[in-house]
Amino acid sequence: MLLHLFRGPGRVFGLTADANGANLPAQFAPWAPFKSVELNRDRATPGVDSAACLDDIAQQGFHITDAHVRIADQFI
């Protein structure tokens, strides 16, 4: 799945399938585009727990981390 990585304040990052990041939580805005990555459950991606990321995106449309720690569940 092609995902777009955005940088928030500090060490906060958001991943989403939305190329504009419009569905990322406003509390960490502004979101700056960082890069796009192809994420797959069967292939390791440095710095990303692929399974948790894809689960979050399936459930709420985005995955948020702070210093590589998953915090997306705080926005449900």
PQR file of N, CA, C, O and H, with PARSE charges and radii, in Angstrom:
ATOM      1  N   MET A   1       0.844  -1.172   0.000 -0.4000 1.5000
ATOM      2  CA  MET A   1       0.000   0.000   0.000 -0.0000 2.0000
ATOM      3  C   MET A   1       0.893   1.240   0.000  0.5500 1.7000
ATOM      4  O   MET A   1       1.828   1.334   0.794 -0.5500 1.4000
ATOM      5  N   LEU A   2       0.607   2.180  -0.882 -0.4000 1.5000
ATOM      6  CA  LEU A   2       1.357   3.425  -0.932 -0.0000 2.0000
ATOM      7  C   LEU A   2       0.833   4.360   0.150  0.5500 1.7000
ATOM      8  O   LEU A   2      -0.351   4.698   0.176 -0.5500 1.4000
ATOM      9  H   LEU A   2      -0.153   2.104  -1.527  0.4000 1.0000
ATOM     10  N   LEU A   3       1.727   4.770   1.040 -0.4000 1.5000
ATOM     11  CA  LEU A   3       1.368   5.676   2.128 -0.0000 2.0000
ATOM     12  C   LEU A   3       2.236   6.916   2.067  0.5500 1.7000
ATOM     13  O   LEU A   3       3.359   6.893   1.562 -0.5500 1.4000
ATOM     14  H   LEU A   3       2.689   4.496   1.019  0.4000 1.0000
ATOM     15  N   HIS A   4       1.690   7.990   2.591 -0.4000 1.5000
ATOM     16  CA  HIS A   4       2.382   9.274   2.588 -0.0000 2.0000
ATOM     17  C   HIS A   4       2.739   9.622   4.023  0.5500 1.7000
ATOM     18  O   HIS A   4       1.896   9.592   4.920 -0.5500 1.4000
ATOM     19  H   HIS A   4       0.778   8.008   3.001  0.4000 1.0000
ATOM     20  N   LEU A   5       3.998   9.950   4.214 -0.4000 1.5000
ATOM     21  CA  LEU A   5       4.534  10.255   5.533 -0.0000 2.0000
ATOM     22  C   LEU A   5       4.634  11.764   5.686  0.5500 1.7000
ATOM     23  O   LEU A   5       5.183  12.459   4.831 -0.5500 1.4000
ATOM     24  H   LEU A   5       4.682   9.975   3.486  0.4000 1.0000
ATOM     25  N   PHE A   6       4.092  12.255   6.796 -0.4000 1.5000
ATOM     26  CA  PHE A   6       4.099  13.684   7.095 -0.0000 2.0000
ATOM     27  C   PHE A   6       4.771  13.898   8.441  0.5500 1.7000
ATOM     28  O   PHE A   6       4.659  13.068   9.343 -0.5500 1.4000
ATOM     29  H   PHE A   6       3.646  11.691   7.490  0.4000 1.0000
ATOM     30  N   ARG A   7       5.469  15.017   8.564 -0.4000 1.5000
ATOM     31  CA  ARG A   7       6.126  15.358   9.821 -0.0000 2.0000
ATOM     32  C   ARG A   7       5.321  16.425  10.535  0.5500 1.7000
ATOM     33  O   ARG A   7       4.925  17.429   9.944 -0.5500 1.4000
ATOM     34  H   ARG A   7       5.559  15.691   7.831  0.4000 1.0000
ATOM     35  N   GLY A   8       5.086  16.187  11.827 -0.4000 1.5000
ATOM     36  CA  GLY A   8       4.434  17.167  12.679 -0.0000 2.0000
ATOM     37  C   GLY A   8       5.490  17.818  13.564  0.5500 1.7000
ATOM     38  O   GLY A   8       6.670  17.811  13.211 -0.5500 1.4000
ATOM     39  H   GLY A   8       5.408  15.371  12.307  0.4000 1.0000
ATOM     40  N   PRO A   9       5.097  18.377  14.699 -0.5600 1.5000
ATOM     41  CA  PRO A   9       6.061  19.013  15.597  0.2800 2.0000
ATOM     42  C   PRO A   9       6.945  17.982  16.301  0.5500 1.7000
ATOM     43  O   PRO A   9       6.517  16.854  16.546 -0.5500 1.4000
ATOM     44  N   GLY A  10       8.160  18.369  16.618 -0.4000 1.5000
ATOM     45  CA  GLY A  10       9.061  17.472  17.338 -0.0000 2.0000
ATOM     46  C   GLY A  10       9.337  16.213  16.552  0.5500 1.7000
ATOM     47  O   GLY A  10       9.766  16.261  15.399 -0.5500 1.4000
ATOM     48  H   GLY A  10       8.507  19.285  16.419  0.4000 1.0000
ATOM     49  N   ARG A  11       9.082  15.074  17.196 -0.4000 1.5000
ATOM     50  CA  ARG A  11       9.341  13.782  16.556 -0.0000 2.0000
ATOM     51  C   ARG A  11       8.048  13.065  16.195  0.5500 1.7000
ATOM     52  O   ARG A  11       8.011  11.837  16.126 -0.5500 1.4000
ATOM     53  H   ARG A  11       8.733  15.035  18.132  0.4000 1.0000
ATOM     54  N   VAL A  12       6.988  13.834  15.964 -0.4000 1.5000
ATOM     55  CA  VAL A  12       5.691  13.268  15.589 -0.0000 2.0000
ATOM     56  C   VAL A  12       5.637  13.092  14.075  0.5500 1.7000
ATOM     57  O   VAL A  12       5.965  14.002  13.314 -0.5500 1.4000
ATOM     58  H   VAL A  12       7.017  14.832  16.019  0.4000 1.0000
ATOM     59  N   PHE A  13       5.213  11.891  13.654 -0.4000 1.5000
ATOM     60  CA  PHE A  13       5.031  11.595  12.241 -0.0000 2.0000
ATOM     61  C   PHE A  13       3.670  10.963  12.035  0.5500 1.7000
ATOM     62  O   PHE A  13       3.175  10.242  12.902 -0.5500 1.4000
ATOM     63  H   PHE A  13       4.946  11.151  14.272  0.4000 1.0000
ATOM     64  N   GLY A  14       3.069  11.230  10.898 -0.4000 1.5000
ATOM     65  CA  GLY A  14       1.790  10.637  10.541 -0.0000 2.0000
ATOM     66  C   GLY A  14       1.890   9.975   9.184  0.5500 1.7000
ATOM     67  O   GLY A  14       2.522  10.503   8.269 -0.5500 1.4000
ATOM     68  H   GLY A  14       3.471  11.815  10.194  0.4000 1.0000
ATOM     69  N   LEU A  15       1.271   8.827   9.057 -0.4000 1.5000
ATOM     70  CA  LEU A  15       1.182   8.126   7.775 -0.0000 2.0000
ATOM     71  C   LEU A  15      -0.279   7.991   7.406  0.5500 1.7000
ATOM     72  O   LEU A  15      -1.123   7.713   8.258 -0.5500 1.4000
ATOM     73  H   LEU A  15       0.757   8.398   9.800  0.4000 1.0000
ATOM     74  N   THR A  16      -0.574   8.188   6.134 -0.4000 1.5000
ATOM     75  CA  THR A  16      -1.934   8.103   5.641 -0.0000 2.0000
ATOM     76  C   THR A  16      -1.914   7.780   4.150  0.5500 1.7000
ATOM     77  O   THR A  16      -0.921   8.025   3.466 -0.5500 1.4000
ATOM     78  H   THR A  16       0.112   8.414   5.442  0.4000 1.0000
ATOM     79  N   ALA A  17      -3.012   7.232   3.658 -0.4000 1.5000
ATOM     80  CA  ALA A  17      -3.140   6.998   2.223 -0.0000 2.0000
ATOM     81  C   ALA A  17      -3.516   8.285   1.496  0.5500 1.7000
ATOM     82  O   ALA A  17      -3.424   8.356   0.270 -0.5500 1.4000
ATOM     83  H   ALA A  17      -3.819   7.033   4.214  0.4000 1.0000
ATOM     84  N   ASP A  18      -3.938   9.297   2.244 -0.4000 1.5000
ATOM     85  CA  ASP A  18      -4.333  10.595   1.676 -0.0000 2.0000
ATOM     86  C   ASP A  18      -3.074  11.402   1.339  0.5500 1.7000
ATOM     87  O   ASP A  18      -2.344  11.815   2.240 -0.5500 1.4000
ATOM     88  H   ASP A  18      -4.012   9.239   3.240  0.4000 1.0000
ATOM     89  N   ALA A  19      -2.821  11.622   0.066 -0.4000 1.5000
ATOM     90  CA  ALA A  19      -1.608  12.313  -0.383 -0.0000 2.0000
ATOM     91  C   ALA A  19      -1.487  13.727   0.164  0.5500 1.7000
ATOM     92  O   ALA A  19      -0.386  14.276   0.224 -0.5500 1.4000
ATOM     93  H   ALA A  19      -3.413  11.286  -0.666  0.4000 1.0000
ATOM     94  N   ASN A  20      -2.611  14.326   0.566 -0.4000 1.5000
ATOM     95  CA  ASN A  20      -2.586  15.684   1.121 -0.0000 2.0000
ATOM     96  C   ASN A  20      -2.530  15.697   2.640  0.5500 1.7000
ATOM     97  O   ASN A  20      -2.334  16.755   3.239 -0.5500 1.4000
ATOM     98  H   ASN A  20      -3.505  13.881   0.517  0.4000 1.0000
ATOM     99  N   GLY A  21      -2.697  14.544   3.274 -0.4000 1.5000
ATOM    100  CA  GLY A  21      -2.677  14.471   4.732 -0.0000 2.0000
ATOM    101  C   GLY A  21      -3.869  15.138   5.391  0.5500 1.7000
ATOM    102  O   GLY A  21      -3.812  15.486   6.570 -0.5500 1.4000
ATOM    103  H   GLY A  21      -2.856  13.684   2.788  0.4000 1.0000
ATOM    104  N   ALA A  22      -4.943  15.319   4.646 -0.4000 1.5000
ATOM    105  CA  ALA A  22      -6.107  16.056   5.150 -0.0000 2.0000
ATOM    106  C   ALA A  22      -6.790  15.373   6.331  0.5500 1.7000
ATOM    107  O   ALA A  22      -7.498  16.034   7.092 -0.5500 1.4000
ATOM    108  H   ALA A  22      -4.989  15.036   3.688  0.4000 1.0000
ATOM    109  N   ASN A  23      -6.595  14.070   6.501 -0.4000 1.5000
ATOM    110  CA  ASN A  23      -7.260  13.365   7.593 -0.0000 2.0000
ATOM    111  C   ASN A  23      -6.388  13.213   8.844  0.5500 1.7000
ATOM    112  O   ASN A  23      -6.795  12.549   9.797 -0.5500 1.4000
ATOM    113  H   ASN A  23      -6.020  13.533   5.883  0.4000 1.0000
ATOM    114  N   LEU A  24      -5.209  13.812   8.854 -0.4000 1.5000
ATOM    115  CA  LEU A  24      -4.344  13.731  10.030 -0.0000 2.0000
ATOM    116  C   LEU A  24      -4.861  14.651  11.136  0.5500 1.7000
ATOM    117  O   LEU A  24      -5.437  15.698  10.839 -0.5500 1.4000
ATOM    118  H   LEU A  24      -4.879  14.352   8.080  0.4000 1.0000
ATOM    119  N   PRO A  25      -4.667  14.280  12.412 -0.5600 1.5000
ATOM    120  CA  PRO A  25      -5.182  15.071  13.529  0.2800 2.0000
ATOM    121  C   PRO A  25      -4.658  16.513  13.527  0.5500 1.7000
ATOM    122  O   PRO A  25      -3.456  16.751  13.415 -0.5500 1.4000
ATOM    123  N   ALA A  26      -5.574  17.452  13.653 -0.4000 1.5000
ATOM    124  CA  ALA A  26      -5.233  18.879  13.608 -0.0000 2.0000
ATOM    125  C   ALA A  26      -4.346  19.305  14.769  0.5500 1.7000
ATOM    126  O   ALA A  26      -3.617  20.291  14.654 -0.5500 1.4000
ATOM    127  H   ALA A  26      -6.551  17.258  13.745  0.4000 1.0000
ATOM    128  N   GLN A  27      -4.392  18.590  15.877 -0.4000 1.5000
ATOM    129  CA  GLN A  27      -3.618  19.014  17.044 -0.0000 2.0000
ATOM    130  C   GLN A  27      -2.109  18.988  16.800  0.5500 1.7000
ATOM    131  O   GLN A  27      -1.355  19.617  17.542 -0.5500 1.4000
ATOM    132  H   GLN A  27      -4.985  17.790  15.971  0.4000 1.0000
ATOM    133  N   PHE A  28      -1.664  18.271  15.775 -0.4000 1.5000
ATOM    134  CA  PHE A  28      -0.239  18.236  15.452 -0.0000 2.0000
ATOM    135  C   PHE A  28       0.097  19.043  14.203  0.5500 1.7000
ATOM    136  O   PHE A  28       1.221  18.970  13.707 -0.5500 1.4000
ATOM    137  H   PHE A  28      -2.276  17.760  15.172  0.4000 1.0000
ATOM    138  N   ALA A  29      -0.838  19.794  13.702 -0.4000 1.5000
ATOM    139  CA  ALA A  29      -0.610  20.632  12.518 -0.0000 2.0000
ATOM    140  C   ALA A  29       0.353  21.760  12.882  0.5500 1.7000
ATOM    141  O   ALA A  29       0.428  22.154  14.045 -0.5500 1.4000
ATOM    142  H   ALA A  29      -1.752  19.854  14.105  0.4000 1.0000
ATOM    143  N   PRO A  30       1.072  22.270  11.924 -0.5600 1.5000
ATOM    144  CA  PRO A  30       0.990  21.913  10.509  0.2800 2.0000
ATOM    145  C   PRO A  30       1.761  20.619  10.221  0.5500 1.7000
ATOM    146  O   PRO A  30       2.793  20.332  10.826 -0.5500 1.4000
ATOM    147  N   TRP A  31       1.220  19.863   9.284 -0.4000 1.5000
ATOM    148  CA  TRP A  31       1.849  18.641   8.812 -0.0000 2.0000
ATOM    149  C   TRP A  31       2.638  18.963   7.549  0.5500 1.7000
ATOM    150  O   TRP A  31       2.089  19.518   6.597 -0.5500 1.4000
ATOM    151  H   TRP A  31       0.381  20.096   8.792  0.4000 1.0000
ATOM    152  N   ALA A  32       3.909  18.622   7.535 -0.4000 1.5000
ATOM    153  CA  ALA A  32       4.763  18.869   6.369 -0.0000 2.0000
ATOM    154  C   ALA A  32       5.001  17.553   5.632  0.5500 1.7000
ATOM    155  O   ALA A  32       5.417  16.572   6.248 -0.5500 1.4000
ATOM    156  H   ALA A  32       4.355  18.171   8.308  0.4000 1.0000
ATOM    157  N   PRO A  33       4.745  17.514   4.332 -0.5600 1.5000
ATOM    158  CA  PRO A  33       5.026  16.291   3.567  0.2800 2.0000
ATOM    159  C   PRO A  33       6.493  15.901   3.726  0.5500 1.7000
ATOM    160  O   PRO A  33       7.377  16.756   3.659 -0.5500 1.4000
ATOM    161  N   PHE A  34       6.747  14.623   3.935 -0.4000 1.5000
ATOM    162  CA  PHE A  34       8.112  14.144   4.154 -0.0000 2.0000
ATOM    163  C   PHE A  34       8.545  13.204   3.029  0.5500 1.7000
ATOM    164  O   PHE A  34       9.553  13.443   2.364 -0.5500 1.4000
ATOM    165  H   PHE A  34       6.029  13.930   3.989  0.4000 1.0000
ATOM    166  N   LYS A  35       7.770  12.129   2.824 -0.4000 1.5000
ATOM    167  CA  LYS A  35       8.048  11.210   1.717 -0.0000 2.0000
ATOM    168  C   LYS A  35       6.898  10.225   1.595  0.5500 1.7000
ATOM    169  O   LYS A  35       6.022  10.166   2.459 -0.5500 1.4000
ATOM    170  H   LYS A  35       6.952  11.936   3.365  0.4000 1.0000
ATOM    171  N   SER A  36       6.907   9.459   0.528 -0.4000 1.5000
ATOM    172  CA  SER A  36       5.929   8.395   0.319 -0.0000 2.0000
ATOM    173  C   SER A  36       6.659   7.062   0.401  0.5500 1.7000
ATOM    174  O   SER A  36       7.803   6.936  -0.036 -0.5500 1.4000
ATOM    175  H   SER A  36       7.619   9.507  -0.173  0.4000 1.0000
ATOM    176  N   VAL A  37       5.977   6.072   0.968 -0.4000 1.5000
ATOM    177  CA  VAL A  37       6.577   4.750   1.128 -0.0000 2.0000
ATOM    178  C   VAL A  37       5.563   3.679   0.742  0.5500 1.7000
ATOM    179  O   VAL A  37       4.357   3.848   0.918 -0.5500 1.4000
ATOM    180  H   VAL A  37       5.047   6.175   1.322  0.4000 1.0000
ATOM    181  N   GLU A  38       6.070   2.595   0.223 -0.4000 1.5000
ATOM    182  CA  GLU A  38       5.240   1.432  -0.069 -0.0000 2.0000
ATOM    183  C   GLU A  38       5.340   0.519   1.146  0.5500 1.7000
ATOM    184  O   GLU A  38       6.418   0.012   1.456 -0.5500 1.4000
ATOM    185  H   GLU A  38       7.050   2.457   0.080  0.4000 1.0000
ATOM    186  N   LEU A  39       4.221   0.307   1.833 -0.4000 1.5000
ATOM    187  CA  LEU A  39       4.217  -0.487   3.057 -0.0000 2.0000
ATOM    188  C   LEU A  39       3.512  -1.813   2.807  0.5500 1.7000
ATOM    189  O   LEU A  39       2.456  -1.866   2.176 -0.5500 1.4000
ATOM    190  H   LEU A  39       3.345   0.719   1.581  0.4000 1.0000
ATOM    191  N   ASN A  40       4.114  -2.872   3.312 -0.4000 1.5000
ATOM    192  CA  ASN A  40       3.603  -4.220   3.099 -0.0000 2.0000
ATOM    193  C   ASN A  40       3.802  -5.011   4.386  0.5500 1.7000
ATOM    194  O   ASN A  40       4.871  -4.944   4.992 -0.5500 1.4000
ATOM    195  H   ASN A  40       4.972  -2.829   3.825  0.4000 1.0000
ATOM    196  N   ARG A  41       2.789  -5.756   4.808 -0.4000 1.5000
ATOM    197  CA  ARG A  41       2.895  -6.563   6.035 -0.0000 2.0000
ATOM    198  C   ARG A  41       4.030  -7.579   5.956  0.5500 1.7000
ATOM    199  O   ARG A  41       4.609  -7.948   6.979 -0.5500 1.4000
ATOM    200  H   ARG A  41       1.921  -5.811   4.315  0.4000 1.0000
ATOM    201  N   ASP A  42       4.343  -8.025   4.764 -0.4000 1.5000
ATOM    202  CA  ASP A  42       5.339  -9.082   4.580 -0.0000 2.0000
ATOM    203  C   ASP A  42       6.770  -8.574   4.438  0.5500 1.7000
ATOM    204  O   ASP A  42       7.701  -9.369   4.310 -0.5500 1.4000
ATOM    205  H   ASP A  42       3.873  -7.726   3.933  0.4000 1.0000
ATOM    206  N   ARG A  43       6.948  -7.268   4.460 -0.4000 1.5000
ATOM    207  CA  ARG A  43       8.287  -6.704   4.264 -0.0000 2.0000
ATOM    208  C   ARG A  43       8.562  -5.663   5.344  0.5500 1.7000
ATOM    209  O   ARG A  43       7.763  -4.752   5.557 -0.5500 1.4000
ATOM    210  H   ARG A  43       6.192  -6.622   4.564  0.4000 1.0000
ATOM    211  N   ALA A  44       9.682  -5.804   6.014 -0.4000 1.5000
ATOM    212  CA  ALA A  44      10.054  -4.858   7.070 -0.0000 2.0000
ATOM    213  C   ALA A  44      10.362  -3.488   6.475  0.5500 1.7000
ATOM    214  O   ALA A  44      10.973  -3.379   5.411 -0.5500 1.4000
ATOM    215  H   ALA A  44      10.332  -6.544   5.842  0.4000 1.0000
ATOM    216  N   THR A  45       9.930  -2.453   7.176 -0.4000 1.5000
ATOM    217  CA  THR A  45      10.223  -1.076   6.792 -0.0000 2.0000
ATOM    218  C   THR A  45      10.897  -0.407   7.984  0.5500 1.7000
ATOM    219  O   THR A  45      10.291  -0.325   9.053 -0.5500 1.4000
ATOM    220  H   THR A  45       9.434  -2.541   8.039  0.4000 1.0000
ATOM    221  N   PRO A  46      12.130   0.074   7.836 -0.5600 1.5000
ATOM    222  CA  PRO A  46      12.842   0.675   8.962  0.2800 2.0000
ATOM    223  C   PRO A  46      12.042   1.808   9.620  0.5500 1.7000
ATOM    224  O   PRO A  46      11.537   2.704   8.944 -0.5500 1.4000
ATOM    225  N   GLY A  47      11.939   1.745  10.951 -0.4000 1.5000
ATOM    226  CA  GLY A  47      11.283   2.805  11.704 -0.0000 2.0000
ATOM    227  C   GLY A  47       9.772   2.718  11.759  0.5500 1.7000
ATOM    228  O   GLY A  47       9.130   3.571  12.372 -0.5500 1.4000
ATOM    229  H   GLY A  47      12.349   1.017  11.500  0.4000 1.0000
ATOM    230  N   VAL A  48       9.177   1.687  11.122 -0.4000 1.5000
ATOM    231  CA  VAL A  48       7.714   1.571  11.082 -0.0000 2.0000
ATOM    232  C   VAL A  48       7.311   0.138  11.419  0.5500 1.7000
ATOM    233  O   VAL A  48       7.845  -0.814  10.850 -0.5500 1.4000
ATOM    234  H   VAL A  48       9.699   0.994  10.624  0.4000 1.0000
ATOM    235  N   ASP A  49       6.376  -0.008  12.339 -0.4000 1.5000
ATOM    236  CA  ASP A  49       5.766  -1.315  12.597 -0.0000 2.0000
ATOM    237  C   ASP A  49       4.676  -1.475  11.544  0.5500 1.7000
ATOM    238  O   ASP A  49       3.572  -0.954  11.704 -0.5500 1.4000
ATOM    239  H   ASP A  49       5.943   0.765  12.801  0.4000 1.0000
ATOM    240  N   SER A  50       4.981  -2.186  10.480 -0.4000 1.5000
ATOM    241  CA  SER A  50       4.078  -2.283   9.332 -0.0000 2.0000
ATOM    242  C   SER A  50       2.693  -2.783   9.709  0.5500 1.7000
ATOM    243  O   SER A  50       1.692  -2.228   9.255 -0.5500 1.4000
ATOM    244  H   SER A  50       5.877  -2.610  10.350  0.4000 1.0000
ATOM    245  N   ALA A  51       2.620  -3.824  10.533 -0.4000 1.5000
ATOM    246  CA  ALA A  51       1.324  -4.392  10.906 -0.0000 2.0000
ATOM    247  C   ALA A  51       0.486  -3.377  11.682  0.5500 1.7000
ATOM    248  O   ALA A  51      -0.689  -3.186  11.370 -0.5500 1.4000
ATOM    249  H   ALA A  51       3.433  -4.275  10.901  0.4000 1.0000
ATOM    250  N   ALA A  52       1.069  -2.728  12.684 -0.4000 1.5000
ATOM    251  CA  ALA A  52       0.334  -1.731  13.476 -0.0000 2.0000
ATOM    252  C   ALA A  52      -0.091  -0.559  12.605  0.5500 1.7000
ATOM    253  O   ALA A  52      -1.208  -0.058  12.734 -0.5500 1.4000
ATOM    254  H   ALA A  52       2.024  -2.883  12.937  0.4000 1.0000
ATOM    255  N   CYS A  53       0.791  -0.122  11.722 -0.4000 1.5000
ATOM    256  CA  CYS A  53       0.488   1.000  10.837 -0.0000 2.0000
ATOM    257  C   CYS A  53      -0.690   0.668   9.927  0.5500 1.7000
ATOM    258  O   CYS A  53      -1.634   1.450   9.819 -0.5500 1.4000
ATOM    259  H   CYS A  53       1.698  -0.529  11.617  0.4000 1.0000
ATOM    260  N   LEU A  54      -0.634  -0.481   9.279 -0.4000 1.5000
ATOM    261  CA  LEU A  54      -1.709  -0.858   8.362 -0.0000 2.0000
ATOM    262  C   LEU A  54      -3.023  -1.107   9.104  0.5500 1.7000
ATOM    263  O   LEU A  54      -4.095  -0.817   8.574 -0.5500 1.4000
ATOM    264  H   LEU A  54       0.133  -1.117   9.367  0.4000 1.0000
ATOM    265  N   ASP A  55      -2.948  -1.641  10.325 -0.4000 1.5000
ATOM    266  CA  ASP A  55      -4.157  -1.819  11.139 -0.0000 2.0000
ATOM    267  C   ASP A  55      -4.784  -0.468  11.472  0.5500 1.7000
ATOM    268  O   ASP A  55      -5.996  -0.297  11.340 -0.5500 1.4000
ATOM    269  H   ASP A  55      -2.076  -1.877  10.755  0.4000 1.0000
ATOM    270  N   ASP A  56      -3.962   0.496  11.905 -0.4000 1.5000
ATOM    271  CA  ASP A  56      -4.471   1.838  12.229 -0.0000 2.0000
ATOM    272  C   ASP A  56      -5.113   2.490  11.014  0.5500 1.7000
ATOM    273  O   ASP A  56      -6.178   3.097  11.122 -0.5500 1.4000
ATOM    274  H   ASP A  56      -2.977   0.357  12.012  0.4000 1.0000
ATOM    275  N   ILE A  57      -4.475   2.367   9.869 -0.4000 1.5000
ATOM    276  CA  ILE A  57      -5.003   2.990   8.654 -0.0000 2.0000
ATOM    277  C   ILE A  57      -6.325   2.338   8.254  0.5500 1.7000
ATOM    278  O   ILE A  57      -7.240   3.024   7.799 -0.5500 1.4000
ATOM    279  H   ILE A  57      -3.609   1.874   9.781  0.4000 1.0000
ATOM    280  N   ALA A  58      -6.432   1.030   8.418 -0.4000 1.5000
ATOM    281  CA  ALA A  58      -7.692   0.344   8.111 -0.0000 2.0000
ATOM    282  C   ALA A  58      -8.805   0.790   9.055  0.5500 1.7000
ATOM    283  O   ALA A  58      -9.958   0.908   8.641 -0.5500 1.4000
ATOM    284  H   ALA A  58      -5.688   0.472   8.788  0.4000 1.0000
ATOM    285  N   GLN A  59      -8.466   1.041  10.327 -0.4000 1.5000
ATOM    286  CA  GLN A  59      -9.469   1.395  11.327 -0.0000 2.0000
ATOM    287  C   GLN A  59      -9.822   2.876  11.344  0.5500 1.7000
ATOM    288  O   GLN A  59     -10.995   3.231  11.462 -0.5500 1.4000
ATOM    289  H   GLN A  59      -7.529   0.946  10.663  0.4000 1.0000
ATOM    290  N   GLN A  60      -8.810   3.753  11.227 -0.4000 1.5000
ATOM    291  CA  GLN A  60      -9.088   5.181  11.384 -0.0000 2.0000
ATOM    292  C   GLN A  60      -8.520   6.068  10.290  0.5500 1.7000
ATOM    293  O   GLN A  60      -8.713   7.283  10.312 -0.5500 1.4000
ATOM    294  H   GLN A  60      -7.858   3.465  11.131  0.4000 1.0000
ATOM    295  N   GLY A  61      -7.821   5.470   9.335 -0.4000 1.5000
ATOM    296  CA  GLY A  61      -7.353   6.234   8.193 -0.0000 2.0000
ATOM    297  C   GLY A  61      -5.975   6.846   8.331  0.5500 1.7000
ATOM    298  O   GLY A  61      -5.472   7.449   7.383 -0.5500 1.4000
ATOM    299  H   GLY A  61      -7.665   4.482   9.318  0.4000 1.0000
ATOM    300  N   PHE A  62      -5.345   6.702   9.506 -0.4000 1.5000
ATOM    301  CA  PHE A  62      -4.001   7.252   9.710 -0.0000 2.0000
ATOM    302  C   PHE A  62      -3.273   6.470  10.795  0.5500 1.7000
ATOM    303  O   PHE A  62      -3.880   5.714  11.554 -0.5500 1.4000
ATOM    304  H   PHE A  62      -5.754   6.212  10.276  0.4000 1.0000
ATOM    305  N   HIS A  63      -1.959   6.668  10.851 -0.4000 1.5000
ATOM    306  CA  HIS A  63      -1.097   6.079  11.877 -0.0000 2.0000
ATOM    307  C   HIS A  63      -0.200   7.208  12.366  0.5500 1.7000
ATOM    308  O   HIS A  63       0.432   7.891  11.560 -0.5500 1.4000
ATOM    309  H   HIS A  63      -1.466   7.282  10.234  0.4000 1.0000
ATOM    310  N   ILE A  64      -0.140   7.408  13.674 -0.4000 1.5000
ATOM    311  CA  ILE A  64       0.660   8.487  14.258 -0.0000 2.0000
ATOM    312  C   ILE A  64       1.686   7.892  15.210  0.5500 1.7000
ATOM    313  O   ILE A  64       1.370   7.001  15.999 -0.5500 1.4000
ATOM    314  H   ILE A  64      -0.653   6.853  14.328  0.4000 1.0000
ATOM    315  N   THR A  65       2.922   8.392  15.134 -0.4000 1.5000
ATOM    316  CA  THR A  65       3.956   7.988  16.083 -0.0000 2.0000
ATOM    317  C   THR A  65       4.626   9.231  16.659  0.5500 1.7000
ATOM    318  O   THR A  65       4.665  10.291  16.033 -0.5500 1.4000
ATOM    319  H   THR A  65       3.179   9.116  14.493  0.4000 1.0000
ATOM    320  N   ASP A  66       5.145   9.069  17.858 -0.4000 1.5000
ATOM    321  CA  ASP A  66       5.944  10.113  18.505 -0.0000 2.0000
ATOM    322  C   ASP A  66       7.242   9.438  18.921  0.5500 1.7000
ATOM    323  O   ASP A  66       7.238   8.580  19.804 -0.5500 1.4000
ATOM    324  H   ASP A  66       5.113   8.208  18.367  0.4000 1.0000
ATOM    325  N   ALA A  67       8.334   9.809  18.308 -0.4000 1.5000
ATOM    326  CA  ALA A  67       9.639   9.184  18.550 -0.0000 2.0000
ATOM    327  C   ALA A  67       9.553   7.670  18.344  0.5500 1.7000
ATOM    328  O   ALA A  67      10.088   6.897  19.138 -0.5500 1.4000
ATOM    329  H   ALA A  67       8.337  10.506  17.591  0.4000 1.0000
ATOM    330  N   HIS A  68       8.883   7.261  17.282 -0.4000 1.5000
ATOM    331  CA  HIS A  68       8.713   5.860  16.871 -0.0000 2.0000
ATOM    332  C   HIS A  68       7.800   5.065  17.797  0.5500 1.7000
ATOM    333  O   HIS A  68       7.726   3.842  17.679 -0.5500 1.4000
ATOM    334  H   HIS A  68       8.449   7.889  16.637  0.4000 1.0000
ATOM    335  N   VAL A  69       7.109   5.728  18.711 -0.4000 1.5000
ATOM    336  CA  VAL A  69       6.151   5.058  19.591 -0.0000 2.0000
ATOM    337  C   VAL A  69       4.754   5.340  19.061  0.5500 1.7000
ATOM    338  O   VAL A  69       4.389   6.496  18.845 -0.5500 1.4000
ATOM    339  H   VAL A  69       7.170   6.722  18.807  0.4000 1.0000
ATOM    340  N   ARG A  70       3.975   4.288  18.852 -0.4000 1.5000
ATOM    341  CA  ARG A  70       2.619   4.416  18.309 -0.0000 2.0000
ATOM    342  C   ARG A  70       1.730   5.179  19.285  0.5500 1.7000
ATOM    343  O   ARG A  70       1.605   4.802  20.450 -0.5500 1.4000
ATOM    344  H   ARG A  70       4.271   3.349  19.028  0.4000 1.0000
ATOM    345  N   ILE A  71       1.108   6.267  18.795 -0.4000 1.5000
ATOM    346  CA  ILE A  71       0.156   7.022  19.611 -0.0000 2.0000
ATOM    347  C   ILE A  71      -1.180   7.176  18.895  0.5500 1.7000
ATOM    348  O   ILE A  71      -2.052   7.908  19.364 -0.5500 1.4000
ATOM    349  H   ILE A  71       1.210   6.574  17.849  0.4000 1.0000
ATOM    350  N   ALA A  72      -1.348   6.500  17.774 -0.4000 1.5000
ATOM    351  CA  ALA A  72      -2.567   6.635  16.974 -0.0000 2.0000
ATOM    352  C   ALA A  72      -3.809   6.236  17.752  0.5500 1.7000
ATOM    353  O   ALA A  72      -4.878   6.804  17.534 -0.5500 1.4000
ATOM    354  H   ALA A  72      -0.639   5.905  17.393  0.4000 1.0000
ATOM    355  N   ASP A  73      -3.690   5.262  18.664 -0.4000 1.5000
ATOM    356  CA  ASP A  73      -4.856   4.801  19.415 -0.0000 2.0000
ATOM    357  C   ASP A  73      -5.412   5.870  20.347  0.5500 1.7000
ATOM    358  O   ASP A  73      -6.535   5.723  20.831 -0.5500 1.4000
ATOM    359  H   ASP A  73      -2.821   4.800  18.841  0.4000 1.0000
ATOM    360  N   GLN A  74      -4.679   6.923  20.611 -0.4000 1.5000
ATOM    361  CA  GLN A  74      -5.150   8.022  21.458 -0.0000 2.0000
ATOM    362  C   GLN A  74      -6.173   8.900  20.745  0.5500 1.7000
ATOM    363  O   GLN A  74      -6.789   9.759  21.376 -0.5500 1.4000
ATOM    364  H   GLN A  74      -3.767   7.043  20.218  0.4000 1.0000
ATOM    365  N   PHE A  75      -6.364   8.700  19.449 -0.4000 1.5000
ATOM    366  CA  PHE A  75      -7.251   9.562  18.669 -0.0000 2.0000
ATOM    367  C   PHE A  75      -8.527   8.859  18.240  0.5500 1.7000
ATOM    368  O   PHE A  75      -9.261   9.377  17.398 -0.5500 1.4000
ATOM    369  H   PHE A  75      -5.864   8.002  18.937  0.4000 1.0000
ATOM    370  N   ILE A  76      -8.806   7.693  18.799 -0.4000 1.5000
ATOM    371  CA  ILE A  76     -10.012   6.940  18.439 -0.0000 2.0000
ATOM    372  C   ILE A  76     -11.199   7.504  19.196  0.5500 1.7000
ATOM    373  O   ILE A  76     -12.318   7.016  19.041 -0.5500 1.4000
ATOM    374  H   ILE A  76      -8.211   7.272  19.483  0.4000 1.0000
TER
END
